[in-house]
């Protein structure tokens, strides 16, 4: 996530901050409504990040929400599956 923010900031001043703001908004949505994401695998959900080609992959556990990946959706979007 921070590498992507650095990339965007290098490309255009302020864009990295916009990316992090959009990430924070997506994470807050997940925290408030854990079922908001689309189920993409058995129990795993993905929420898209506004304006950027990223998705947050997570699973809802009984006592927490576990973020598995912040995945670039145009570059190996399923790389996180090796983490299960």
N, C-alpha and C positions, 0 to 999 in steps of 0.2 A: 504494500500500500504506500509506504513512504518512498520507495523507489519510483513508483508511478507518479507520485506528487512531485518529486524532484524533476522527473522527465518533463512533466507538463509545465512546471515553473521555468525550466530552462528554455522551453519552446516559446513561452509567452508569460511575461511577468504577471502574476496574479492568478494564473490558471491553476497552479498547484494548490493554492488556497481554495479555489473554487472546487477542485477535486476533493480535497479533504472535507470541505463543508458538505458536499453531496454524500460523501461516505458517512459522515456523522448523522446526517438526516436519515439515510438508509438504516443505519444501526439503531437509531432511536425508534424508527418504525418497527423494526424487528423486536426490540425490547418491549414496546407497547402492545404490539399485535404479533406474537410469535408465529401465528399461522398465516401471516400475510404472504409469505413467499410461496412460489410454485413448487410443488413436490417434483423433484427431478430424479430421485432414486429412492430406494426403500428408506423412508424416514428423513431423507435429506431434502432441504429446501434451498431455493435460490431467490434472492431479491435483487433486482436490477438497480444499478446506480444511475440516477438521472444524469443525462448529458454525456456520460462517459461509457465506453464499451466494457464495463466491469460488472460482475455479479458477486454478491456475498453468499457463499455456500455455508449453510449451518444446519445443525440438528438441534431439536428441542429435547432436552433431557428433563427428568422430573424436577431437578433443583437448579438447572442453569440452561443457558443457550450456548452451545459450543460452535464457535466459528471455525470452520474447517479450512476455508480458503477465501481469498479475495482474488477472483479469477478474471483474467482478461478474456473476454468472450470471443475474440478473433484470433487468439493464439493459444492453442492447446487448452480449450476450456475445460476439458475433463482430466487435467493433470492431477487434480486433487484426489481422484479415485484411488490412487496408490497410497493415500494416507489412511484409508479405512482399515 
